[in-house]
Amino acid sequence: MIFSICIDSIFGGMDSLAALEKVKAAGFRTFEFWHWQERDMDALAARAAELELSCSGFCTKSFSLTDPGKRESFLSDLKESIAQAKKMGAVFLITQSGNDTGADRSYQRQSIIDGLKAAAPILEDSGITLLLEPLNGKIDHPGIFLESSGEGLEILNCAGSPNVKLLFDIYHQQITEGDIIRRITSNIEEIGHIHCAGNPGRHELDSGELDFGRIFKAMESAGYRGLAGIEYFPAQEAAMGLKRLRETLS
């Protein structure tokens, strides 16, 4: 499994350019992050090139798919995000459903589908993949609309674009629904990326109840050839945790 290190979670609070140096020093070659609009993207792209690091992806500028009144803004923000992704050489962008607006659930679900359908030609022209990420509302994201990977996959099926796929966050889905290996391996073609953290606590991968070695082997056997996004909050010194990750799971 090839790892993509999330510099915002692993090196939270650190200057982005310094975080890239830490990624390189830890022996990894791929990174990702959350919000591009908070960064000097020209400087980030230049430093990544100097260090021979590749950026896998980052988040779109806004998450507002549940509200059709915000669709034009979402699409405009998506175009901006695509331009930044091309600057970084990134292959994907991450979005979420947005919060439950209080409207009828089927109405909000259709709004997500319609928003993704509207985004599809923009994405297909750019070659960028948009990843829809369900989150857990129980602990980390109260009020989020989309929690279930199953519902996410149904939405993607309705959207019907090869450039819109699921981001399966193992930490979030363990909290929301469990049954991780079966859910991933039975939907492997629709999963464009995964995120990883130990549960409970969202710390190092070997810190909780999940056997990531077994999960990764099952994914690879099922044909997954994507990256594993490492998106935990360190409970110990970051370099130590990354060293153990590389030694035990690479």
Backbone as JSON, one array per atom type, in Angstrom:
{
  "sequence": "MIFSICIDSIFGGMDSLAALEKVKAAGFRTFEFWHWQERDMDALAARAAELELSCSGFCTKSFSLTDPGKRESFLSDLKESIAQAKKMGAVFLITQSGNDTGADRSYQRQSIIDGLKAAAPILEDSGITLLLEPLNGKIDHPGIFLESSGEGLEILNCAGSPNVKLLFDIYHQQITEGDIIRRITSNIEEIGHIHCAGNPGRHELDSGELDFGRIFKAMESAGYRGLAGIEYFPAQEAAMGLKRLRETLS",
  "N": [[0.84, -1.19, 0.0], [0.55, 2.2, -0.86], [1.21, 5.19, 0.79], [-0.45, 8.28, 1.48], [0.29, 11.16, 3.04], [-1.5, 13.06, 5.28], [-0.92, 16.28, 5.81], [-2.15, 18.15, 7.42], [-3.43, 16.86, 9.55], [-1.46, 15.14, 10.64], [0.72, 16.84, 11.06], [-0.36, 19.03, 12.42], [-0.87, 22.52, 12.72], [1.69, 23.19, 12.0], [3.83, 25.01, 9.79], [3.16, 24.77, 6.32], [5.21, 24.29, 4.4], [7.32, 23.46, 5.97], [6.15, 21.15, 6.95], [6.11, 19.55, 4.67], [8.81, 18.97, 4.43], [9.09, 17.34, 6.64], [7.54, 15.16, 5.88], [9.07, 14.17, 3.75], [11.44, 13.57, 5.15], [10.55, 11.49, 6.71], [10.37, 9.45, 4.96], [8.38, 9.23, 3.03], [6.56, 9.84, -0.03], [4.3, 11.04, -0.97], [1.64, 13.32, -0.41], [-1.21, 14.92, 1.15], [-3.81, 17.32, 1.88], [-6.09, 19.56, 3.64], [-7.56, 22.32, 3.25], [-7.17, 24.42, 0.55], [-7.34, 27.18, 0.18], [-6.25, 28.45, 2.31], [-3.56, 28.58, 2.0], [-0.32, 29.38, 0.54], [-0.28, 28.54, -2.51], [1.38, 28.52, -4.73], [3.94, 28.6, -3.61], [3.83, 26.21, -2.19], [3.57, 24.28, -4.21], [6.01, 24.66, -5.53], [7.87, 23.96, -3.52], [7.19, 21.3, -3.05], [7.92, 20.19, -5.51], [10.69, 20.62, -5.43], [11.38, 18.88, -3.37], [10.71, 16.51, -4.47], [8.17, 15.44, -4.05], [4.82, 14.27, -4.37], [1.55, 15.59, -4.71], [-1.45, 14.25, -3.76], [-4.13, 15.08, -3.42], [-6.77, 17.33, -2.25], [-9.22, 19.28, -0.39], [-12.32, 20.57, -1.77], [-13.34, 23.98, -2.27], [-15.75, 24.63, -1.01], [-18.49, 23.04, 0.77], [-21.54, 22.18, -0.02], [-23.66, 20.65, -0.98], [-26.18, 19.73, -0.2], [-27.95, 21.81, -0.37], [-29.78, 23.2, -2.82], [-29.9, 25.86, -3.52], [-27.38, 26.81, -3.26], [-25.93, 25.79, -5.31], [-24.79, 26.89, -7.67], [-22.77, 28.44, -6.6], [-21.25, 26.4, -5.44], [-20.38, 25.06, -7.77], [-18.89, 27.05, -9.02], [-16.89, 27.4, -7.08], [-15.8, 24.86, -7.26], [-14.6, 24.9, -9.79], [-12.56, 26.75, -9.31], [-11.12, 25.26, -7.43], [-10.31, 23.09, -8.98], [-8.5, 24.32, -10.7], [-6.47, 24.91, -8.89], [-5.8, 22.32, -8.14], [-4.68, 21.34, -10.5], [-2.43, 22.94, -10.61], [-0.98, 21.85, -8.52], [-0.59, 19.32, -9.45], [-2.35, 17.41, -8.59], [-4.63, 14.61, -8.33], [-7.17, 14.22, -7.38], [-10.08, 15.73, -5.83], [-11.68, 16.46, -2.75], [-14.93, 16.33, -1.48], [-17.74, 16.97, 0.7], [-21.08, 16.14, 1.8], [-22.3, 18.31, 3.0], [-24.16, 19.9, 5.67], [-27.19, 18.61, 7.2], [-29.99, 20.27, 6.18], [-32.47, 20.45, 7.27], [-34.59, 20.23, 5.62], [-36.8, 18.0, 3.76], [-35.55, 14.69, 3.69], [-35.26, 13.19, 1.3], [-35.38, 15.21, -0.56], [-33.02, 16.65, -0.04], [-31.15, 14.68, -0.61], [-31.62, 14.31, -3.37], [-30.77, 16.8, -4.19], [-28.01, 16.59, -3.76], [-27.37, 14.61, -5.65], [-28.12, 15.95, -8.03], [-26.34, 18.09, -7.94], [-23.88, 16.77, -8.19], [-24.22, 15.66, -10.73], [-24.26, 18.01, -12.24], [-21.68, 18.83, -11.8], [-20.22, 16.89, -13.08], [-19.52, 17.1, -15.99], [-17.65, 19.18, -15.88], [-15.65, 18.07, -14.32], [-14.95, 15.84, -15.87], [-13.92, 17.05, -18.14], [-11.65, 18.16, -17.05], [-10.17, 16.05, -16.07], [-9.92, 15.52, -13.42], [-10.79, 13.74, -10.45], [-13.63, 13.79, -8.42], [-14.19, 13.24, -5.05], [-16.61, 11.94, -2.97], [-17.25, 12.17, 0.39], [-18.5, 10.37, 3.02], [-19.18, 11.1, 6.47], [-18.82, 10.63, 10.06], [-21.54, 11.38, 12.17], [-21.86, 11.02, 14.82], [-19.7, 11.49, 16.57], [-17.65, 13.24, 15.49], [-18.71, 14.97, 13.49], [-21.37, 16.32, 14.01], [-24.63, 16.73, 12.73], [-24.06, 16.39, 10.06], [-25.11, 15.48, 6.76], [-24.64, 13.17, 5.08], [-23.72, 10.08, 6.13], [-23.46, 7.35, 5.69], [-21.7, 4.86, 3.89], [-23.01, 3.18, 2.15], [-25.31, 4.65, 1.35], [-23.96, 6.73, 0.17], [-22.79, 5.43, -2.04], [-25.09, 4.74, -3.47], [-25.97, 7.29, -4.19], [-23.84, 8.07, -5.85], [-24.15, 6.22, -7.89], [-26.5, 7.13, -9.02], [-25.64, 9.63, -9.89], [-23.78, 8.98, -11.87], [-21.15, 9.29, -13.1], [-17.82, 8.65, -14.22], [-15.9, 10.18, -13.08], [-16.62, 10.84, -10.54], [-16.36, 9.59, -7.42], [-16.31, 7.46, -4.46], [-15.01, 8.46, -1.34], [-13.79, 6.45, 1.0], [-13.68, 6.57, 4.27], [-12.11, 4.94, 6.67], [-12.0, 5.19, 9.45], [-14.25, 6.9, 10.02], [-16.32, 5.29, 8.96], [-16.14, 3.0, 10.47], [-17.18, 3.85, 12.89], [-19.74, 4.63, 12.09], [-20.94, 2.43, 10.69], [-19.42, 0.03, 10.57], [-18.23, -3.33, 9.65], [-16.09, -3.29, 7.83], [-14.17, -4.48, 5.96], [-15.76, -6.08, 4.21], [-17.51, -4.14, 3.19], [-15.75, -2.42, 1.83], [-14.38, -4.16, -0.03], [-16.43, -5.22, -1.57], [-17.24, -3.1, -3.03], [-15.2, -2.09, -4.53], [-14.56, -0.95, -7.02], [-15.84, 1.46, -7.06], [-14.65, 3.03, -5.21], [-12.54, 5.66, -4.75], [-10.51, 6.53, -3.13], [-9.06, 6.09, 0.12], [-9.3, 6.89, 3.62], [-7.48, 6.78, 6.69], [-7.39, 6.03, 10.14], [-6.84, 5.2, 13.56], [-9.33, 3.66, 15.63], [-10.94, 3.55, 18.8], [-10.47, 7.18, 19.09], [-9.04, 8.3, 16.95], [-6.31, 8.16, 16.36], [-2.95, 6.89, 15.87], [-2.61, 4.2, 13.48], [-2.29, 1.68, 14.58], [-3.42, 1.86, 17.04], [-5.9, 1.15, 17.98], [-8.98, -0.7, 17.6], [-8.99, -1.64, 15.01], [-7.64, -3.71, 12.46], [-5.38, -2.82, 10.45], [-3.45, -3.93, 8.78], [-4.61, -6.33, 7.91], [-6.89, -5.27, 6.68], [-5.75, -3.75, 4.56], [-4.51, -5.79, 3.07], [-6.74, -7.27, 2.24], [-8.0, -5.37, 0.64], [-6.1, -4.94, -1.41], [-6.04, -7.51, -2.5], [-8.57, -7.55, -3.55], [-8.3, -5.85, -5.63], [-7.73, -3.14, -5.32], [-5.96, -0.29, -6.21], [-5.33, 2.2, -5.47], [-4.35, 4.99, -3.32], [-3.59, 5.1, 0.22], [-4.82, 7.29, 2.38], [-3.32, 8.84, 5.07], [-4.62, 9.93, 7.9], [-4.61, 10.7, 10.66], [-4.6, 11.9, 14.12], [-1.78, 12.5, 15.85], [-0.91, 10.63, 18.74], [1.49, 10.4, 19.83], [4.92, 11.45, 19.31], [5.18, 12.69, 16.05], [7.02, 11.78, 14.06], [7.86, 9.32, 15.07], [5.53, 7.75, 15.0], [5.05, 7.69, 12.23], [7.33, 6.39, 11.33], [6.94, 3.85, 12.42], [4.63, 3.15, 11.07], [5.56, 3.0, 8.4], [7.37, 0.9, 8.62], [5.83, -1.27, 9.4], [3.51, -1.51, 7.83], [3.89, -0.78, 5.17]],
  "CA": [[0.0, 0.0, 0.0], [1.27, 3.47, -0.91], [0.56, 6.1, 1.72], [-0.52, 9.72, 1.25], [0.3, 11.7, 4.39], [-2.27, 14.3, 5.45], [-0.06, 17.15, 6.61], [-2.93, 18.93, 8.38], [-3.69, 16.09, 10.77], [-0.21, 14.61, 11.2], [1.58, 17.96, 11.47], [-1.29, 20.13, 12.67], [-0.31, 23.75, 13.25], [3.01, 23.44, 11.44], [3.89, 25.63, 8.47], [3.01, 23.75, 5.28], [6.48, 23.96, 3.76], [8.07, 22.66, 6.94], [5.5, 19.84, 7.02], [6.58, 18.76, 3.53], [10.15, 18.48, 4.76], [8.9, 16.23, 7.58], [7.06, 14.02, 5.08], [10.24, 13.66, 3.05], [12.38, 12.99, 6.11], [9.97, 10.25, 7.23], [10.49, 8.42, 3.94], [7.19, 9.14, 2.19], [6.69, 10.65, -1.25], [2.99, 11.57, -1.37], [0.96, 14.03, 0.68], [-2.49, 15.57, 0.9], [-4.15, 18.28, 2.94], [-7.5, 19.89, 3.66], [-8.09, 23.51, 2.61], [-6.16, 25.08, -0.27], [-7.45, 28.63, 0.19], [-5.5, 28.95, 3.45], [-2.14, 28.36, 1.74], [0.36, 29.93, -0.63], [-0.22, 27.34, -3.33], [2.55, 28.59, -5.6], [5.1, 28.2, -2.8], [3.67, 24.8, -1.84], [3.88, 23.5, -5.42], [7.45, 24.76, -5.79], [8.61, 23.2, -2.52], [6.93, 19.88, -3.31], [8.76, 19.8, -6.64], [12.08, 20.57, -4.97], [11.54, 17.71, -2.51], [10.26, 15.36, -5.25], [6.95, 14.93, -3.44], [3.62, 14.45, -5.17], [0.31, 15.9, -3.98], [-2.55, 13.41, -4.27], [-5.36, 15.85, -3.5], [-7.19, 18.17, -1.13], [-10.66, 19.54, -0.37], [-12.9, 21.65, -2.54], [-13.43, 25.24, -1.53], [-16.97, 24.65, -0.2], [-19.3, 21.81, 0.84], [-22.91, 22.7, 0.1], [-24.46, 19.9, -1.93], [-27.54, 19.48, 0.26], [-28.76, 23.02, -0.59], [-29.75, 23.55, -4.25], [-29.71, 27.29, -3.66], [-25.95, 27.1, -3.24], [-25.28, 24.95, -6.32], [-23.94, 27.68, -8.57], [-21.58, 28.79, -5.81], [-20.46, 25.18, -5.34], [-19.75, 24.79, -9.06], [-17.86, 28.08, -9.2], [-15.8, 27.04, -6.18], [-15.19, 23.65, -7.8], [-13.7, 25.3, -10.89], [-11.37, 27.32, -8.67], [-10.37, 24.17, -6.8], [-9.69, 22.31, -10.05], [-7.33, 25.08, -11.15], [-5.42, 24.72, -7.88], [-5.39, 20.91, -8.21], [-3.78, 21.22, -11.65], [-1.18, 23.58, -10.22], [-0.27, 20.93, -7.64], [-0.48, 17.99, -10.03], [-3.21, 16.51, -7.83], [-5.53, 13.81, -9.16], [-8.52, 14.22, -6.85], [-10.57, 16.72, -4.88], [-12.57, 15.86, -1.77], [-16.06, 17.11, -1.02], [-18.7, 16.3, 1.58], [-22.46, 16.45, 1.44], [-22.84, 19.46, 3.7], [-25.02, 19.54, 6.8], [-28.63, 18.44, 7.03], [-30.61, 21.6, 6.21], [-33.78, 20.36, 7.89], [-35.58, 19.93, 4.58], [-37.06, 16.58, 3.59], [-34.3, 14.0, 3.39], [-35.2, 12.82, -0.11], [-35.11, 16.46, -1.28], [-31.59, 16.93, 0.1], [-30.43, 13.64, -1.35], [-31.71, 14.64, -4.79], [-29.91, 17.97, -4.41], [-26.64, 16.09, -3.88], [-27.28, 13.94, -6.96], [-28.16, 16.96, -9.09], [-25.09, 18.84, -7.88], [-22.81, 15.94, -8.76], [-24.45, 15.58, -12.18], [-23.84, 19.28, -12.81], [-20.22, 18.9, -11.7], [-19.58, 15.82, -13.86], [-18.81, 17.51, -17.21], [-16.5, 20.0, -15.49], [-14.63, 17.14, -13.85], [-14.51, 15.0, -16.98], [-13.06, 17.88, -18.99], [-10.4, 18.47, -16.34], [-9.45, 14.83, -15.71], [-9.87, 15.42, -11.96], [-11.85, 12.96, -9.82], [-14.23, 14.33, -7.2], [-14.47, 12.19, -4.07], [-17.66, 12.24, -2.01], [-16.84, 11.52, 1.64], [-19.39, 10.3, 4.19], [-18.52, 11.35, 7.76], [-19.66, 10.21, 11.18], [-22.2, 12.45, 12.9], [-21.97, 10.66, 16.24], [-18.6, 12.02, 17.37], [-16.83, 14.3, 14.9], [-19.4, 15.91, 12.59], [-22.81, 16.35, 14.26], [-25.42, 17.5, 11.77], [-23.71, 16.07, 8.67], [-26.19, 14.74, 6.1], [-24.25, 11.86, 4.57], [-22.88, 9.29, 7.03], [-23.36, 5.95, 5.27], [-21.05, 4.56, 2.61], [-24.03, 2.59, 1.28], [-26.09, 5.72, 0.74], [-23.04, 7.44, -0.72], [-22.67, 4.66, -3.28], [-26.35, 4.89, -4.19], [-25.94, 8.63, -4.77], [-22.89, 8.06, -6.96], [-24.76, 5.45, -8.98], [-27.46, 8.03, -9.68], [-24.88, 10.7, -10.55], [-23.39, 8.31, -13.1], [-19.95, 9.79, -13.77], [-16.58, 7.97, -13.8], [-15.05, 11.14, -12.38], [-17.14, 11.05, -9.19], [-16.24, 8.33, -6.7], [-16.45, 7.52, -3.0], [-13.88, 8.41, -0.4], [-14.16, 5.58, 2.12], [-12.87, 6.87, 5.46], [-12.26, 3.76, 7.52], [-12.3, 5.64, 10.81], [-15.65, 7.35, 10.09], [-17.26, 4.21, 8.69], [-16.15, 2.07, 11.6], [-18.1, 4.42, 13.87], [-21.09, 4.72, 11.55], [-21.56, 1.2, 10.22], [-18.61, -1.17, 10.73], [-18.19, -4.28, 8.53], [-15.22, -2.52, 6.96], [-13.59, -5.23, 4.84], [-16.78, -6.45, 3.24], [-18.03, -2.94, 2.53], [-14.76, -1.94, 0.87], [-14.04, -5.1, -1.11], [-17.58, -5.44, -2.45], [-17.5, -1.87, -3.8], [-13.85, -1.61, -4.76], [-14.47, -0.16, -8.24], [-16.43, 2.79, -6.85], [-13.88, 3.73, -4.18], [-11.42, 6.34, -5.37], [-9.48, 6.84, -2.14], [-9.46, 5.76, 1.49], [-8.63, 7.58, 4.72], [-7.19, 5.83, 7.75], [-7.01, 6.42, 11.49], [-7.27, 4.22, 14.54], [-10.56, 3.92, 16.39], [-11.36, 4.93, 19.06], [-9.49, 8.21, 19.34], [-8.52, 8.88, 15.7], [-4.86, 8.27, 16.5], [-2.15, 6.01, 15.02], [-3.38, 3.09, 12.93], [-2.19, 0.5, 15.44], [-3.78, 2.27, 18.4], [-7.27, 0.8, 18.36], [-9.61, -1.99, 17.35], [-8.93, -1.99, 13.59], [-6.44, -4.39, 11.98], [-5.16, -2.23, 9.14], [-2.7, -4.86, 7.95], [-5.58, -7.24, 7.29], [-7.74, -4.47, 5.79], [-4.99, -3.43, 3.36], [-4.33, -7.01, 2.28], [-8.02, -7.6, 1.61], [-8.22, -4.39, -0.42], [-5.2, -5.22, -2.53], [-6.51, -8.75, -3.12], [-9.8, -7.23, -4.29], [-7.95, -5.07, -6.81], [-7.54, -1.71, -5.06], [-4.64, 0.19, -6.62], [-5.22, 3.59, -5.07], [-3.54, 5.35, -2.17], [-4.19, 5.11, 1.55], [-4.6, 8.58, 3.03], [-3.06, 8.7, 6.51], [-5.29, 11.12, 8.39], [-4.84, 10.58, 12.1], [-4.03, 12.92, 14.99], [-0.79, 11.72, 16.61], [-0.91, 10.55, 20.2], [2.91, 10.44, 20.18], [5.69, 12.27, 18.38], [4.73, 12.31, 14.71], [8.03, 11.0, 13.33], [7.87, 7.95, 15.58], [4.37, 7.05, 14.47], [5.22, 7.47, 10.79], [8.36, 5.37, 11.18], [6.31, 2.55, 12.71], [3.71, 2.92, 9.96], [6.31, 2.58, 7.23], [8.03, -0.38, 8.89], [4.91, -2.38, 9.66], [2.38, -1.61, 6.91], [4.22, -0.46, 3.77]],
  "C": [[0.88, 1.24, 0.0], [0.5, 4.5, -0.09], [0.64, 7.55, 1.26], [-0.71, 10.37, 2.61], [-0.47, 13.01, 4.45], [-1.48, 15.23, 6.38], [-0.85, 17.96, 7.64], [-3.22, 18.17, 9.66], [-2.39, 15.64, 11.43], [0.67, 15.72, 11.76], [0.74, 19.2, 11.73], [-0.62, 21.34, 13.3], [1.06, 24.1, 12.71], [2.88, 24.15, 10.09], [3.91, 24.55, 7.4], [4.33, 23.34, 4.65], [7.35, 23.13, 4.68], [7.48, 21.26, 7.05], [5.93, 18.96, 5.85], [7.97, 18.19, 3.79], [10.06, 17.3, 5.73], [8.42, 14.97, 6.85], [8.24, 13.35, 4.37], [11.19, 12.95, 4.0], [11.88, 11.66, 6.66], [9.97, 9.13, 6.19], [9.28, 8.24, 3.05], [7.32, 10.11, 1.02], [5.39, 11.31, -1.67], [2.31, 12.2, -0.17], [-0.39, 14.55, 0.2], [-2.76, 16.55, 2.02], [-5.62, 18.63, 2.82], [-7.83, 21.11, 2.79], [-7.01, 24.29, 1.85], [-6.18, 26.6, -0.11], [-6.7, 29.27, 1.37], [-4.0, 28.94, 3.2], [-1.63, 29.2, 0.56], [0.62, 28.75, -1.56], [0.97, 27.35, -4.29], [3.8, 28.12, -4.85], [5.04, 26.72, -2.46], [4.04, 23.91, -3.04], [5.38, 23.5, -5.7], [8.24, 23.92, -4.81], [8.4, 21.7, -2.71], [7.8, 19.38, -4.46], [10.22, 19.68, -6.24], [12.35, 19.31, -4.16], [11.16, 16.41, -3.23], [9.11, 14.64, -4.55], [5.78, 15.17, -4.37], [2.42, 14.7, -4.26], [-0.8, 15.06, -4.58], [-3.84, 14.21, -4.4], [-5.63, 16.66, -2.25], [-8.67, 18.48, -1.28], [-11.07, 20.63, -1.33], [-13.09, 22.86, -1.64], [-14.66, 25.27, -0.61], [-17.68, 23.3, -0.27], [-20.76, 22.26, 1.01], [-23.89, 21.95, -0.79], [-25.9, 19.69, -1.5], [-28.49, 20.65, -0.04], [-28.7, 23.42, -2.06], [-29.56, 25.04, -4.5], [-28.25, 27.7, -3.69], [-25.19, 26.37, -4.35], [-24.34, 25.75, -7.23], [-22.66, 28.1, -7.87], [-20.67, 27.58, -5.69], [-19.71, 24.9, -6.64], [-18.65, 25.8, -9.37], [-16.64, 27.77, -8.34], [-15.07, 25.79, -6.67], [-14.21, 23.99, -8.92], [-12.42, 25.92, -10.34], [-10.48, 26.23, -8.09], [-9.66, 23.31, -7.84], [-8.43, 23.02, -10.56], [-6.16, 24.91, -10.18], [-4.91, 23.27, -7.9], [-4.41, 20.71, -9.37], [-2.42, 21.85, -11.35], [-0.32, 22.63, -9.38], [0.0, 19.58, -8.29], [-1.33, 16.96, -9.32], [-4.19, 15.79, -8.75], [-6.95, 13.79, -8.64], [-8.78, 15.45, -5.99], [-11.6, 16.03, -3.99], [-13.71, 16.83, -1.46], [-16.88, 16.28, -0.04], [-20.09, 16.77, 1.22], [-22.88, 17.84, 1.89], [-23.77, 18.99, 4.8], [-26.47, 19.34, 6.38], [-29.29, 19.81, 7.2], [-31.93, 21.62, 6.95], [-34.9, 20.13, 6.89], [-35.79, 18.42, 4.51], [-35.8, 15.87, 3.12], [-34.18, 13.63, 1.92], [-34.91, 14.05, -0.98], [-33.62, 16.8, -1.22], [-30.75, 15.91, -0.67], [-30.45, 13.91, -2.85], [-30.86, 15.86, -5.13], [-28.45, 17.56, -4.56], [-26.43, 15.45, -5.26], [-27.23, 14.97, -8.08], [-26.88, 17.79, -9.12], [-23.93, 18.07, -8.48], [-22.98, 15.78, -10.27], [-24.0, 16.86, -12.87], [-22.33, 19.42, -12.81], [-19.53, 17.95, -12.67], [-18.88, 16.3, -15.13], [-17.6, 18.39, -16.93], [-15.34, 19.09, -15.09], [-14.07, 16.31, -15.02], [-13.62, 15.78, -17.94], [-11.68, 18.11, -18.37], [-9.54, 17.24, -16.09], [-9.31, 14.64, -14.21], [-11.04, 14.57, -11.47], [-12.33, 13.66, -8.56], [-14.61, 13.18, -6.3], [-15.53, 12.68, -3.08], [-17.39, 11.46, -0.74], [-17.96, 11.54, 2.68], [-18.58, 10.47, 5.48], [-19.4, 10.81, 8.88], [-20.24, 11.43, 11.89], [-22.25, 12.21, 14.4], [-20.94, 11.35, 17.1], [-18.0, 13.29, 16.77], [-17.6, 15.35, 14.11], [-20.91, 15.89, 12.83], [-23.53, 17.23, 13.25], [-25.11, 17.21, 10.32], [-24.84, 15.26, 8.03], [-25.77, 13.32, 5.76], [-23.28, 11.17, 5.51], [-22.56, 7.91, 6.47], [-22.64, 5.8, 3.94], [-22.06, 3.96, 1.63], [-24.87, 3.65, 0.59], [-25.21, 6.54, -0.21], [-22.91, 6.74, -2.06], [-23.94, 4.74, -4.12], [-26.42, 6.25, -4.87], [-25.02, 8.67, -5.98], [-23.44, 7.29, -8.15], [-25.76, 6.31, -9.75], [-26.75, 9.15, -10.43], [-24.27, 10.2, -11.85], [-22.2, 8.88, -13.83], [-18.73, 9.02, -13.3], [-15.64, 8.89, -13.04], [-15.6, 11.55, -11.02], [-17.15, 9.71, -8.48], [-16.37, 8.56, -5.2], [-15.1, 7.61, -2.33], [-14.36, 7.61, 0.8], [-13.2, 5.86, 3.27], [-13.11, 5.77, 6.48], [-12.6, 4.13, 8.95], [-13.77, 6.04, 10.92], [-16.61, 6.18, 9.92], [-17.24, 3.12, 9.75], [-17.12, 2.55, 12.68], [-19.54, 4.33, 13.37], [-21.72, 3.36, 11.27], [-20.74, -0.07, 10.39], [-18.56, -2.03, 9.48], [-17.27, -3.78, 7.44], [-14.74, -3.31, 5.75], [-14.63, -5.58, 3.8], [-17.29, -5.23, 2.48], [-17.04, -2.4, 1.49], [-14.61, -2.89, -0.31], [-15.21, -5.34, -2.06], [-17.9, -4.22, -3.3], [-16.2, -1.26, -4.3], [-13.75, -0.7, -6.0], [-15.0, 1.25, -8.07], [-15.67, 3.61, -5.81], [-12.63, 4.33, -4.82], [-10.26, 6.61, -4.43], [-9.99, 6.34, -0.79], [-8.71, 6.69, 2.45], [-8.54, 6.62, 5.91], [-6.83, 6.53, 9.05], [-7.51, 5.34, 12.43], [-8.55, 4.65, 15.24], [-10.6, 3.0, 17.61], [-10.18, 5.89, 19.18], [-8.95, 8.92, 18.13], [-7.01, 9.14, 15.78], [-4.16, 7.3, 15.55], [-2.94, 4.76, 14.63], [-3.36, 1.85, 13.82], [-2.67, 0.78, 16.86], [-5.14, 1.77, 18.86], [-7.7, -0.58, 17.92], [-9.47, -2.48, 15.92], [-7.59, -2.64, 13.23], [-6.16, -3.9, 10.56], [-4.33, -3.12, 8.23], [-3.64, -5.8, 7.21], [-6.48, -6.49, 6.31], [-7.01, -4.18, 4.48], [-4.79, -4.65, 2.47], [-5.61, -7.4, 1.56], [-8.32, -6.64, 0.46], [-7.37, -4.68, -1.64], [-5.62, -6.5, -3.26], [-7.76, -8.52, -3.97], [-9.54, -6.33, -5.49], [-7.77, -3.58, -6.58], [-6.11, -1.33, -5.4], [-4.44, 1.67, -6.27], [-4.31, 3.78, -3.87], [-4.32, 5.15, -0.87], [-3.84, 6.44, 2.2], [-4.45, 8.39, 4.53], [-3.49, 9.99, 7.18], [-5.62, 10.98, 9.88], [-4.22, 11.77, 12.84], [-3.07, 12.22, 15.95], [-0.99, 11.79, 18.11], [0.52, 10.57, 20.72], [3.64, 11.29, 19.15], [5.49, 11.77, 16.96], [5.74, 11.44, 13.97], [8.07, 9.56, 13.79], [6.71, 7.14, 15.01], [4.51, 6.75, 12.99], [6.28, 6.42, 10.52], [7.76, 3.98, 11.39], [5.33, 2.17, 11.6], [4.45, 2.37, 8.76], [6.9, 1.19, 7.43], [7.06, -1.56, 8.96], [3.84, -2.57, 8.58], [2.71, -1.29, 5.47], [4.3, -1.74, 2.93]]
}
